[in-house]
Amino acid sequence: MAASTRALFSCFHGGGAEVSRHLALRPRYPSMPRRPRTAAVADDASGGGGSRGDLEAAKGAAEKEEEEEKLAVFAVTGMTCSACAGSVEKAVKRLPGIHDAAVDVLGGRAQVVFYPAFVSEEKIREAIEDVGFEAKLINEEVREKNILVCRLHIKGMTCTSCTSTVESALQAFPGVQRASVALATEEAEIRYDRRIVAANQLIQAVEETGFEAVLITTGEDRSRIDLKIDGVLNERLIMILESSIQALPGVEDIKVDTELHKITISYKPDQTGPRDLIEVIESATSGDVTASIYPEAEGREHPRYGEIKRYKQSFLWSLIFTIPVFLTSMVFMYIPGLKDGLEKKVVNMMSIGELLRWILSTPVQFIIGRKFYTGAYKAMRHGSPNMDVLIALGTNTAYFYSVYSVLRAAISENYIPTDFFETSSMLISFILLGKYLEILAKGKTSEAIAKLMDLAPETATLLIHDHEGNVVGEKEIDSRLIQKNDVIKVVPGGKVASDGFVIWGQSHVNESMITGESRPVAKRKGDTVIGGTVNENGVLHVRATFVGSESALAQIVRLVESAQMAKAPVQKFADQISRVFVPLVIVLSLLTWLAWFLAGRFHGYPQSWIPSSMDSFQLALQFGISVMVIACPCALGLATPTAVMVATGVGASQGILIKGGQALESAHKVHCIVFDKTGTLTIGKPVVVSTRLLKNMVLREFYDYVAAAEDNSEHPLAKAIVEHAKKLHSEENHIWPEARDFISVPGHGVKAKVNDKSVIVGNKSFMLSSGIDIPMEALEILTEEEEKAQTAIMVAMDQEVVGIISVSDPIKPNANEVISYLKSMNVESIMVTGDNWGTANAIGKEVGIEKIIAEAKPEQKAEKVKELQLSGKTVAMVGDGINDSPALVSADVGLAIGAGTDVAIEAADIVLMKSNLEDVVTAIDLSRKTFFRIRMNYVWALGYNIIGIPIAAGVLFPSSRFRLPPWVAGAAMAASSVSVVCWSLLLRYYKSPKTFGN
């Protein structure tokens, strides 16, 4: 369980936007300067006696060069272990101008962030070669640091045609490498080169397509905060504020909005923080103004709330006008007294009812329905007709024909008018209601993210220390004001306000809301904690390490948001249909009108076919309008993204992080799963399972000798023995007897003198090479333990075998049940491990896996995955270590155990944060349920259009006299989108297919 917490830190505090493609940069040498001092360069440039102008020029030039960090990646050959990586990293970090460096032994690469003003790629390469390795610069990755990922909120999109328009405009913009636009989230994610294009240019590109764009993040390595200023602002105060804030280290940009009394500040969180900014503002103005976090900055859903409010207001206003129109055209006409009043003529054949309907429907058509006109104009301007075009055409046809009919009646003494004012106003009202309900439902799809964000507490208790480090006071602050290295007090029942580590106290922390692990995790000094988790009992003092956008909670939210942005391949089907859908519907509606009109004109209708208030032209017109407004491309566009959004959110709430629609789609097709053994099927931590004494000894005395010898060893088996020995003593920090003449023989064992006894601990070959006779009883025990997949360690004292310790890596709870359940899902399980065949077969037999591949190297694991893929299978790989990462990348779906290494986590498509094997079943089952919903969404969306359009066109009218009034067709269109979203929302109630026993 503690491993899960560590995994979250390694997973979310290591990389940039494209973390799966690059090494995670974590400084191992905190004492190294982040960048050389500019003054030194300036002094050298001045030569000691240069003019002031020369000094400033040199300083300015150096500062300009310093501003741009550079990223270089080197291919390093000859590294064999972590010691090699350490020597390369140390050599590079000793150079001046190195910001950070990381070395990957497995990939044979070194990644270096440096300042070109002080060191070159060639100098770095030479430094690597000086420590005995060959290095070559990989040119194509040198400037990757300039590639950022920007996120925009886009308002006004209604269907996949809109998203395609925006996506195409962004993709065509110079400097944009990739753009993805999601209809369900109404957001765009753009990967761009900041040297070629800026974020504000991307916003402008979106707005040129007719949609409004709001910046969420530029992707730069900096934080941004909006502060509210209370007090009178004048030019003098603004100048003081700007200069005072700019003087703070790490402040990059300041924008002052005097109307809103708001200051927006961009800063580097490792150099300053919001509390420092507020203190500077208040002290610089001598208390004339006060600063606090701007309230509008709260909440990710702020734009959506505004949209919901606008649609609700528009719908309510439309009802005020539409209800009287409906009553005068369809209800009052059947009430004798009211009918006579409404039919009273005003001018020639124009009646009071017709005039009232004209007056009441006009504001609905042109004021309340204005957004449909603007949306249609922008769509047509870019040659991508959308839903707004259909609505505008349908309502305008009904409205302007009605105006023509009423005006003709006003100038004619015998023309009997027929108006469709109720059609246009009711259409707009029903569509606004549908959009309102749709946005409400879409908001529910991202509920999981909102719940994650709400985990952070509103306030925190900050401890105040004196110069000697003693606590002298505490104060309650807004949790958003926490800065790095602050010490936060967490009381029992309170929430941990920030990621960090415990510096005092011990307790149990409930991490279920982050990792999904139901049992509270013990915490003591030195243990890491995650912001948003709940402290169960004791008081903890936590030093904040990752705050704001760097926190694990923020990283999880970002990962889920990115997953919701990524399109599943099945979405391409809807995109292809949407390109031709609206033009096709317009053609169909015109053909429908023409067919009915010509049939009536040249062949005539039976009198019983035509309502008494209509002629053949009006009947044809009604059929044409119905076809235009019943067609719904929105349902098709929402079918996939809404289901993917809900599924990724549900997965996150259950401790399963799914990195996009591609992973979800591939997971539901999985035929076989390849499991790694150590750390995946087994716990990954050796423990002592049994001890056999061959001589009369007290067990505790036996382990005192063994632990004294093994305490100097770094081998995992040695650590397991020492840990077991500690349990035999009541005191926490037991001191072992002194071990002298310690010798460690790698791969064999250790020797030492303990209390004048010669102690040898190791394997069979080590005993034989040390001249020790192994009794038959010991040999039988060795054979027995090997058959159980356990490692037998022999202990000899004074050249005589006295005992055998059996160490094993226990199989994870429920592993057998998981494999059995996967078999019932028609998923084949295969184990691939680097361990020996004996251990692999024993583990395979115990968990129920028949197909086993042992003694496999990392590249052989990847080859096995590819071999399975070539046989036509969709393959998933489950692993946790660095040696699993090639196979995780090669597999159709890579699932990383959350307690594994960060390299494995970065390479995977799905991360199982709880490290529970049963989550493999949940991930596959969730993907299957999701794609069942998607298929049903498409069946409904396509079926609705395939059946609805012919009915609206009047295919049933000749036989049954059934016709669909346009306002009913519009209501059906609005309902279709809502139904698709609601069907996807049912995934919120997803439960794991089986509750596995503990």
LUMSETI-741744 format. One line per 4 residues: number of its first residue (from 1); for each residue x, y, z of C-alpha. Coordinates in steps of 0.25 Angstrom, whole numbers, plus 5000, padded with zeros to 4 digits. Layout:
# residues N
NUM> X:Y:Z; ...
This chain:
# residues 998
1> 5000:5000:5000; 5011:5009:5003; 5017:5005:4990; 5005:5011:4983
5> 5007:5024:4989; 5022:5024:4985; 5017:5020:4971; 5008:5032:4970
9> 5020:5041:4973; 5029:5035:4963; 5017:5035:4952; 5012:5049:4954
13> 5025:5057:4958; 5034:5053:4947; 5032:5058:4933; 5026:5068:4924
17> 5014:5068:4915; 5019:5056:4906; 5024:5048:4918; 5023:5035:4911
21> 5034:5038:4901; 5044:5044:4910; 5052:5041:4922; 5047:5047:4935
25> 5057:5058:4940; 5059:5057:4955; 5071:5064:4961; 5079:5054:4970
29> 5089:5065:4974; 5081:5076:4980; 5094:5084:4983; 5096:5086:4969
33> 5093:5101:4964; 5081:5102:4955; 5088:5112:4946; 5102:5120:4947
37> 5101:5134:4952; 5100:5144:4941; 5109:5153:4949; 5121:5144:4947
41> 5119:5145:4932; 5117:5160:4932; 5130:5161:4940; 5138:5153:4930
45> 5132:5161:4919; 5137:5174:4925; 5151:5169:4927; 5152:5176:4940
49> 5154:5190:4934; 5143:5191:4923; 5133:5202:4923; 5120:5202:4929
53> 5113:5201:4916; 5121:5189:4912; 5118:5182:4925; 5103:5184:4923
57> 5104:5180:4909; 5111:5167:4913; 5101:5165:4924; 5089:5167:4915
61> 5094:5157:4905; 5097:5147:4915; 5083:5149:4921; 5077:5147:4908
65> 5084:5134:4905; 5081:5129:4919; 5066:5131:4917; 5065:5119:4907
69> 5068:5106:4913; 5072:5095:4903; 5069:5080:4903; 5080:5070:4898
73> 5078:5055:4897; 5091:5046:4895; 5092:5032:4891; 5101:5026:4901
77> 5107:5012:4899; 5115:5003:4909; 5106:5005:4921; 5102:4992:4928
81> 5096:4996:4942; 5091:5007:4950; 5106:5010:4955; 5109:5013:4941
85> 5097:5023:4940; 5101:5029:4953; 5115:5032:4948; 5110:5038:4935
89> 5100:5047:4942; 5110:5052:4952; 5120:5055:4941; 5110:5063:4933
93> 5104:5071:4946; 5118:5075:4949; 5119:5084:4937; 5115:5099:4938
97> 5101:5102:4932; 5095:5089:4935; 5080:5090:4939; 5077:5076:4940
101> 5081:5062:4935; 5075:5048:4935; 5081:5035:4930; 5073:5023:4925
105> 5082:5010:4925; 5072:5001:4918; 5070:5011:4906; 5084:5015:4906
109> 5081:5030:4906; 5085:5042:4914; 5075:5054:4914; 5081:5068:4918
113> 5075:5081:4921; 5085:5092:4920; 5088:5107:4917; 5095:5109:4904
117> 5102:5122:4909; 5111:5113:4918; 5112:5100:4912; 5111:5093:4899
121> 5106:5079:4894; 5120:5076:4890; 5125:5079:4904; 5114:5070:4910
125> 5118:5059:4900; 5133:5060:4904; 5129:5059:4919; 5122:5046:4916
129> 5133:5040:4908; 5143:5044:4919; 5137:5035:4929; 5138:5023:4919
133> 5126:5023:4910; 5123:5026:4896; 5113:5037:4894; 5106:5042:4881
137> 5096:5054:4880; 5082:5051:4876; 5079:5063:4867; 5065:5061:4865
141> 5062:5062:4880; 5071:5074:4884; 5059:5084:4883; 5048:5076:4889
145> 5048:5086:4901; 5041:5096:4892; 5029:5087:4889; 5018:5090:4898
149> 5003:5085:4899; 4993:5096:4900; 4978:5094:4904; 4967:5103:4900
153> 4952:5103:4904; 4944:5106:4891; 4930:5111:4892; 4919:5109:4882
157> 4922:5095:4876; 4909:5087:4873; 4913:5075:4865; 4925:5067:4859
161> 4925:5077:4847; 4929:5088:4857; 4940:5080:4863; 4946:5076:4849
165> 4946:5091:4845; 4953:5095:4857; 4963:5084:4857; 4966:5086:4842
169> 4969:5101:4844; 4978:5098:4856; 4985:5087:4848; 4988:5096:4837
173> 4994:5107:4846; 5010:5107:4845; 5016:5102:4857; 5005:5093:4861
177> 5009:5078:4861; 4996:5072:4866; 4982:5077:4869; 4971:5069:4876
181> 4957:5075:4878; 4946:5068:4887; 4932:5072:4886; 4928:5066:4899
185> 4938:5074:4907; 4937:5086:4898; 4952:5086:4899; 4964:5086:4889
189> 4978:5080:4892; 4989:5086:4883; 5003:5081:4882; 5012:5093:4877
193> 5025:5099:4875; 5026:5111:4884; 5037:5117:4875; 5028:5117:4863
197> 5014:5120:4869; 5009:5126:4882; 4997:5122:4890; 4989:5135:4886
201> 4991:5132:4872; 4984:5119:4874; 4973:5126:4880; 4972:5135:4869
205> 4972:5123:4859; 4960:5117:4866; 4952:5130:4867; 4954:5132:4852
209> 4946:5119:4850; 4934:5126:4857; 4936:5120:4871; 4940:5127:4884
213> 4953:5121:4890; 4957:5123:4905; 4972:5119:4909; 4972:5108:4920
217> 4988:5106:4920; 4999:5109:4910; 5007:5097:4915; 5019:5105:4919
221> 5026:5101:4932; 5020:5112:4940; 5008:5115:4949; 4998:5126:4947
225> 4989:5132:4958; 4978:5143:4958; 4978:5152:4970; 4967:5161:4974
229> 4971:5175:4978; 4963:5182:4989; 4965:5197:4989; 4966:5209:4980
233> 4976:5207:4969; 4983:5219:4962; 4994:5220:4952; 5004:5222:4963
237> 5000:5210:4971; 4999:5201:4958; 5013:5205:4955; 5018:5202:4969
241> 5011:5188:4969; 5017:5184:4956; 5031:5188:4959; 5030:5181:4973
245> 5024:5168:4968; 5034:5168:4956; 5045:5169:4966; 5042:5155:4972
249> 5050:5144:4967; 5042:5134:4957; 5032:5145:4953; 5030:5144:4938
253> 5018:5152:4934; 5008:5162:4940; 4995:5167:4935; 4986:5177:4942
257> 4971:5179:4940; 4967:5192:4946; 4952:5190:4943; 4951:5176:4950
261> 4962:5180:4960; 4970:5167:4956; 4985:5164:4955; 4989:5152:4947
265> 5003:5147:4950; 5011:5136:4943; 5022:5131:4952; 5031:5119:4954
269> 5026:5111:4966; 5040:5106:4970; 5044:5121:4972; 5032:5128:4978
273> 5018:5126:4982; 5004:5132:4984; 5006:5136:4998; 5019:5143:4995
277> 5012:5151:4984; 5001:5155:4993; 5011:5159:5004; 5019:5168:4994
281> 5006:5174:4989; 5001:5178:5002; 5015:5183:5008; 5018:5191:4995
285> 5005:5199:4996; 5007:5201:5011; 4993:5194:5014; 4985:5203:5004
289> 4981:5191:4996; 4979:5176:5000; 4980:5164:4991; 4973:5151:4991
293> 4971:5140:4981; 4961:5144:4970; 4948:5137:4972; 4945:5135:4957
297> 4958:5126:4957; 4951:5115:4965; 4945:5103:4958; 4948:5096:4945
301> 4934:5096:4941; 4932:5111:4941; 4930:5113:4926; 4920:5101:4926
305> 4912:5108:4937; 4911:5120:4929; 4906:5113:4916; 4896:5105:4925
309> 4891:5118:4930; 4890:5125:4916; 4882:5113:4910; 4873:5113:4922
313> 4870:5128:4921; 4868:5127:4906; 4858:5115:4907; 4850:5122:4918
317> 4849:5135:4910; 4845:5127:4898; 4834:5120:4906; 4828:5134:4909
321> 4826:5136:4895; 4824:5122:4890; 4813:5118:4899; 4803:5129:4894
325> 4807:5125:4880; 4803:5111:4883; 4791:5114:4890; 4785:5124:4879
329> 4788:5114:4868; 4785:5100:4874; 4776:5102:4886; 4768:5115:4886
333> 4763:5111:4872; 4755:5100:4878; 4748:5109:4888; 4736:5116:4882
337> 4737:5130:4889; 4752:5131:4887; 4752:5126:4873; 4742:5137:4868
341> 4751:5147:4874; 4764:5142:4868; 4757:5140:4854; 4753:5155:4854
345> 4759:5162:4842; 4768:5174:4844; 4772:5177:4830; 4765:5170:4818
349> 4767:5155:4821; 4778:5156:4832; 4772:5153:4845; 4775:5157:4860
353> 4781:5143:4863; 4790:5143:4851; 4795:5157:4855; 4798:5153:4869
357> 4805:5140:4865; 4814:5149:4856; 4817:5159:4867; 4820:5148:4877
361> 4829:5139:4868; 4838:5150:4863; 4846:5152:4876; 4847:5137:4877
365> 4852:5136:4863; 4862:5147:4862; 4866:5151:4877; 4865:5138:4884
369> 4869:5130:4872; 4880:5139:4868; 4891:5129:4872; 4886:5119:4861
373> 4888:5130:4851; 4902:5134:4855; 4906:5119:4856; 4900:5116:4842
377> 4907:5128:4836; 4921:5124:4842; 4919:5110:4838; 4915:5113:4824
381> 4927:5123:4823; 4936:5112:4825; 4929:5102:4816; 4925:5093:4827
385> 4910:5093:4829; 4906:5088:4843; 4893:5087:4852; 4891:5102:4852
389> 4890:5102:4837; 4878:5092:4838; 4871:5099:4849; 4873:5113:4842
393> 4868:5108:4829; 4856:5100:4835; 4851:5112:4844; 4853:5123:4834
397> 4845:5115:4823; 4834:5114:4833; 4835:5128:4838; 4836:5135:4825
401> 4826:5127:4818; 4816:5131:4829; 4820:5145:4827; 4817:5144:4812
405> 4804:5138:4815; 4799:5148:4825; 4804:5160:4817; 4797:5154:4804
409> 4784:5153:4813; 4785:5167:4817; 4785:5172:4803; 4775:5162:4798
413> 4760:5161:4800; 4759:5146:4797; 4772:5139:4800; 4771:5130:4812
417> 4785:5130:4819; 4791:5118:4826; 4803:5122:4835; 4814:5113:4842
421> 4818:5123:4853; 4816:5113:4863; 4825:5103:4856; 4837:5113:4856
425> 4835:5118:4870; 4833:5104:4876; 4844:5098:4868; 4854:5108:4874
429> 4848:5106:4888; 4849:5091:4887; 4863:5092:4882; 4868:5101:4893
433> 4862:5092:4903; 4869:5080:4897; 4882:5088:4897; 4880:5092:4911
437> 4877:5077:4916; 4889:5072:4907; 4899:5082:4914; 4894:5078:4927
441> 4896:5063:4924; 4910:5066:4918; 4913:5073:4931; 4910:5060:4938
445> 4920:5052:4929; 4932:5060:4935; 4926:5058:4949; 4938:5049:4953
449> 4948:5060:4950; 4940:5070:4958; 4940:5060:4970; 4955:5059:4969
453> 4957:5074:4969; 4948:5075:4981; 4956:5066:4989; 4966:5077:4992
457> 4962:5084:5005; 4959:5099:5005; 4968:5103:5017; 4981:5098:5023
461> 4988:5100:5036; 5002:5106:5034; 5012:5104:5045; 5021:5116:5047
465> 5036:5112:5052; 5047:5121:5058; 5061:5121:5053; 5064:5109:5061
469> 5053:5101:5054; 5044:5101:5067; 5029:5103:5064; 5025:5116:5070
473> 5011:5117:5065; 5001:5113:5054; 4991:5120:5045; 4979:5116:5036
477> 4981:5119:5021; 4975:5117:5008; 4980:5103:5003; 4983:5110:4990
481> 4993:5119:4997; 5002:5107:5001; 5016:5108:4995; 5028:5098:4994
485> 5035:5095:5007; 5023:5100:5016; 5020:5091:5028; 5006:5088:5029
489> 4999:5082:5041; 4988:5071:5039; 4979:5068:5050; 4971:5054:5052
493> 4960:5054:5042; 4966:5066:5034; 4970:5065:5019; 4984:5066:5015
497> 4985:5079:5008; 4998:5077:4999; 5007:5066:4994; 5019:5064:5003
501> 5026:5056:5014; 5024:5054:5029; 5034:5061:5037; 5027:5058:5051
505> 5016:5049:5056; 5010:5036:5052; 4996:5032:5047; 4988:5024:5037
509> 4983:5031:5024; 4971:5028:5016; 4976:5028:5001; 4964:5022:4995
513> 4959:5034:4988; 4973:5035:4980; 4978:5021:4979; 4965:5013:4981
517> 4972:5005:4993; 4961:5003:5003; 4970:5000:5015; 4977:5012:5022
521> 4992:5013:5020; 5001:5015:5032; 5010:5027:5032; 5022:5031:5040
525> 5034:5041:5039; 5039:5040:5025; 5027:5035:5018; 5020:5042:5006
529> 5006:5047:5007; 4997:5051:4995; 4988:5064:4996; 4973:5061:4997
533> 4975:5048:5005; 4969:5048:5019; 4977:5046:5032; 4970:5036:5041
537> 4976:5037:5055; 4989:5043:5059; 4994:5058:5057; 5004:5059:5045
541> 5014:5070:5041; 5016:5070:5026; 5026:5078:5018; 5020:5082:5005
545> 5028:5077:4993; 5018:5078:4981; 5007:5089:4981; 4997:5094:4971
549> 4998:5089:4957; 5010:5080:4961; 5002:5072:4971; 4998:5057:4969
553> 4983:5061:4969; 4985:5072:4959; 4994:5062:4950; 4983:5051:4951
557> 4972:5061:4947; 4981:5066:4935; 4983:5051:4931; 4968:5048:4931
561> 4965:5061:4924; 4976:5057:4913; 4970:5043:4912; 4956:5050:4910
565> 4962:5058:4899; 4968:5047:4891; 4959:5041:4881; 4956:5026:4880
569> 4958:5021:4866; 4943:5017:4865; 4940:5032:4865; 4946:5033:4851
573> 4933:5027:4847; 4924:5038:4852; 4934:5049:4846; 4933:5043:4832
577> 4918:5043:4833; 4917:5057:4838; 4925:5063:4827; 4913:5059:4817
581> 4902:5059:4827; 4896:5073:4827; 4898:5075:4811; 4891:5062:4809
585> 4879:5066:4818; 4877:5079:4811; 4877:5072:4798; 4867:5062:4804
589> 4858:5073:4809; 4857:5080:4796; 4855:5067:4788; 4844:5064:4798
593> 4837:5077:4797; 4838:5076:4781; 4833:5062:4781; 4820:5065:4789
597> 4818:5078:4782; 4819:5073:4768; 4811:5061:4772; 4800:5070:4777
601> 4801:5080:4765; 4801:5069:4753; 4794:5057:4759; 4786:5064:4770
605> 4783:5058:4784; 4770:5052:4789; 4763:5063:4796; 4763:5054:4809
609> 4779:5055:4809; 4780:5070:4810; 4775:5077:4823; 4765:5087:4821
613> 4774:5099:4825; 4785:5095:4815; 4787:5094:4800; 4797:5084:4793
617> 4809:5095:4794; 4807:5096:4808; 4806:5081:4811; 4819:5079:4803
621> 4826:5091:4810; 4822:5085:4824; 4828:5071:4820; 4841:5078:4815
625> 4843:5086:4828; 4840:5073:4836; 4852:5066:4829; 4861:5077:4831
629> 4859:5079:4846; 4858:5064:4850; 4871:5060:4844; 4882:5060:4856
633> 4897:5059:4854; 4899:5063:4868; 4895:5049:4874; 4905:5043:4864
637> 4916:5053:4869; 4913:5050:4884; 4912:5035:4883; 4927:5032:4885
641> 4933:5044:4893; 4922:5044:4904; 4924:5029:4907; 4939:5031:4907
645> 4938:5042:4917; 4930:5035:4927; 4938:5022:4926; 4951:5029:4928
649> 4945:5037:4940; 4939:5024:4946; 4953:5017:4944; 4960:5028:4951
653> 4950:5027:4963; 4953:5012:4964; 4968:5014:4963; 4970:5011:4948
657> 4976:5022:4940; 4972:5020:4925; 4981:5029:4916; 4971:5031:4905
661> 4960:5025:4895; 4971:5017:4888; 4974:5009:4900; 4959:5007:4903
665> 4956:5002:4889; 4968:4993:4889; 4965:4987:4903; 4951:4982:4899
669> 4957:4974:4888; 4968:4967:4896; 4969:4952:4894; 4981:4949:4902
673> 4989:4955:4914; 5004:4954:4916; 5007:4955:4931; 5021:4958:4937
677> 5024:4950:4949; 5032:4958:4959; 5024:4969:4965; 5012:4966:4956
681> 5007:4952:4959; 5016:4952:4972; 5017:4963:4982; 5031:4967:4978
685> 5037:4967:4992; 5044:4954:4997; 5040:4950:5011; 5045:4939:5020
689> 5034:4928:5020; 5041:4917:5028; 5053:4913:5036; 5059:4899:5038
693> 5069:4898:5050; 5079:4886:5048; 5085:4888:5062; 5080:4891:5076
697> 5079:4906:5076; 5070:4917:5081; 5063:4923:5068; 5066:4937:5073
701> 5081:4934:5075; 5082:4927:5061; 5076:4940:5055; 5085:4949:5063
705> 5097:4943:5056; 5091:4942:5042; 5086:4957:5043; 5099:4962:5048
709> 5106:4956:5036; 5095:4960:5026; 5093:4974:5031; 5105:4979:5023
713> 5099:4973:5010; 5090:4981:5000; 5084:4968:4994; 5069:4968:4994
717> 5069:4954:5001; 5079:4959:5011; 5069:4970:5015; 5058:4960:5016
721> 5065:4952:5026; 5069:4964:5034; 5055:4969:5034; 5050:4956:5039
725> 5061:4956:5050; 5056:4969:5055; 5042:4963:5058; 5048:4954:5068
729> 5052:4966:5077; 5042:4975:5084; 5051:4987:5083; 5049:4995:5070
733> 5064:4998:5067; 5071:4986:5072; 5086:4986:5071; 5093:4974:5065
737> 5106:4968:5069; 5118:4973:5063; 5122:4966:5050; 5137:4966:5046
741> 5145:4962:5034; 5132:4963:5025; 5133:4958:5011; 5122:4958:5001
745> 5123:4949:4989; 5113:4954:4978; 5103:4943:4974; 5107:4933:4985
749> 5106:4939:4999; 5114:4946:5011; 5125:4942:5021; 5127:4949:5035
753> 5133:4947:5049; 5122:4949:5059; 5125:4947:5074; 5137:4939:5070
757> 5129:4930:5062; 5131:4928:5047; 5118:4931:5040; 5115:4927:5025
761> 5101:4930:5019; 5099:4926:5005; 5095:4916:4994; 5099:4902:4992
765> 5111:4905:4983; 5116:4915:4993; 5116:4905:5004; 5124:4895:4996
769> 5134:4905:4991; 5136:4909:5006; 5140:4894:5009; 5127:4891:5017
773> 5121:4877:5016; 5106:4878:5013; 5098:4867:5021; 5087:4859:5014
777> 5076:4865:5022; 5080:4879:5017; 5081:4874:5002; 5066:4868:5004
781> 5061:4881:5009; 5068:4889:4998; 5061:4880:4987; 5048:4881:4995
785> 5048:4896:4995; 5052:4898:4981; 5040:4890:4977; 5032:4900:4984
789> 5038:4912:4976; 5045:4916:4989; 5060:4920:4990; 5067:4912:5001
793> 5079:4920:5008; 5088:4911:5016; 5095:4916:5029; 5108:4910:5034
797> 5115:4913:5047; 5129:4909:5050; 5129:4901:5037; 5116:4893:5040
801> 5102:4895:5034; 5093:4899:5045; 5080:4903:5038; 5073:4906:5025
805> 5065:4919:5023; 5054:4918:5012; 5051:4932:5005; 5040:4934:4996
809> 5033:4945:4988; 5019:4942:4991; 5008:4941:4981; 4998:4953:4981
813> 4985:4950:4988; 4974:4946:4978; 4984:4943:4966; 4978:4930:4964
817> 4964:4935:4964; 4967:4946:4954; 4974:4936:4944; 4961:4927:4946
821> 4952:4939:4943; 4960:4944:4931; 4958:4930:4926; 4943:4931:4927
825> 4944:4944:4919; 4951:4936:4908; 4964:4943:4911; 4976:4934:4910
829> 4987:4937:4921; 5002:4935:4918; 5014:4937:4928; 5027:4943:4923
833> 5038:4944:4933; 5053:4945:4934; 5053:4935:4945; 5058:4921:4944
837> 5049:4910:4939; 5047:4903:4952; 5042:4915:4959; 5033:4920:4947
841> 5026:4906:4946; 5023:4906:4961; 5017:4920:4961; 5010:4917:4948
845> 5004:4904:4954; 4999:4911:4966; 4992:4923:4959; 4986:4914:4948
849> 4995:4919:4936; 4998:4907:4927; 5006:4915:4916; 5019:4919:4922
853> 5032:4926:4916; 5044:4926:4926; 5058:4932:4926; 5053:4943:4916
857> 5061:4956:4914; 5054:4969:4913; 5055:4969:4898; 5050:4955:4897
861> 5038:4959:4905; 5035:4969:4894; 5037:4959:4883; 5028:4949:4889
865> 5017:4960:4889; 5020:4963:4875; 5019:4948:4872; 5005:4947:4878
869> 5001:4959:4870; 5005:4953:4857; 4996:4941:4860; 4984:4951:4859
873> 4982:4953:4874; 4980:4966:4882; 4990:4966:4893; 4991:4972:4906
877> 5004:4973:4915; 5003:4974:4930; 5017:4978:4936; 5023:4987:4947
881> 5038:4988:4944; 5048:4995:4935; 5050:4982:4928; 5035:4981:4925
885> 5035:4995:4918; 5039:4989:4903; 5027:4979:4904; 5018:4989:4910
889> 5020:4998:4898; 5020:4987:4888; 5006:4982:4893; 4993:4986:4888
893> 4990:4990:4902; 5000:4992:4913; 4996:4991:4927; 5005:4996:4938
897> 5004:4992:4952; 5004:5005:4960; 5014:5001:4970; 5024:4998:4959
901> 5035:5007:4953; 5032:5021:4947; 5038:5016:4934; 5028:5005:4933
905> 5016:5014:4937; 5020:5024:4926; 5021:5013:4915; 5007:5007:4919
909> 4993:5011:4913; 4986:5008:4926; 4992:5010:4940; 4986:5001:4952
913> 4989:5010:4964; 4984:5000:4974; 4994:4990:4969; 4983:4980:4971
917> 4983:4969:4960; 4968:4968:4960; 4968:4982:4954; 4973:4976:4941
921> 4959:4969:4940; 4952:4982:4944; 4960:4990:4933; 4956:4980:4922
925> 4942:4979:4927; 4940:4994:4927; 4945:4995:4913; 4935:4985:4908
929> 4924:4991:4915; 4928:5005:4910; 4928:5000:4895; 4915:4993:4897
933> 4910:5007:4901; 4917:5013:4889; 4911:5002:4879; 4897:5005:4885
937> 4899:5020:4883; 4902:5018:4869; 4890:5008:4866; 4881:5018:4873
941> 4887:5031:4866; 4887:5024:4852; 4874:5017:4854; 4867:5030:4858
945> 4872:5037:4846; 4869:5025:4836; 4855:5023:4842; 4852:5037:4846
949> 4855:5044:4832; 4846:5036:4824; 4834:5037:4834; 4837:5052:4834
953> 4837:5052:4818; 4823:5046:4819; 4825:5032:4815; 4814:5027:4824
957> 4804:5038:4820; 4798:5032:4807; 4794:5019:4815; 4791:5024:4829
961> 4790:5040:4828; 4801:5041:4838; 4809:5053:4837; 4820:5058:4846
965> 4818:5073:4849; 4831:5081:4848; 4831:5085:4863; 4829:5070:4867
969> 4841:5067:4858; 4849:5077:4865; 4846:5072:4878; 4850:5058:4874
973> 4863:5063:4869; 4866:5070:4882; 4862:5058:4890; 4872:5049:4881
977> 4884:5056:4886; 4880:5056:4901; 4876:5041:4900; 4890:5038:4895
981> 4897:5046:4906; 4888:5039:4916; 4891:5025:4911; 4906:5028:4913
985> 4903:5034:4927; 4898:5020:4931; 4913:5016:4932; 4914:5024:4944
989> 4908:5013:4952; 4918:5003:4947; 4922:4992:4957; 4934:4982:4956
993> 4929:4969:4950; 4933:4961:4962; 4937:4964:4977; 4949:4956:4979
997> 4952:4951:4993; 4963:4956:5002
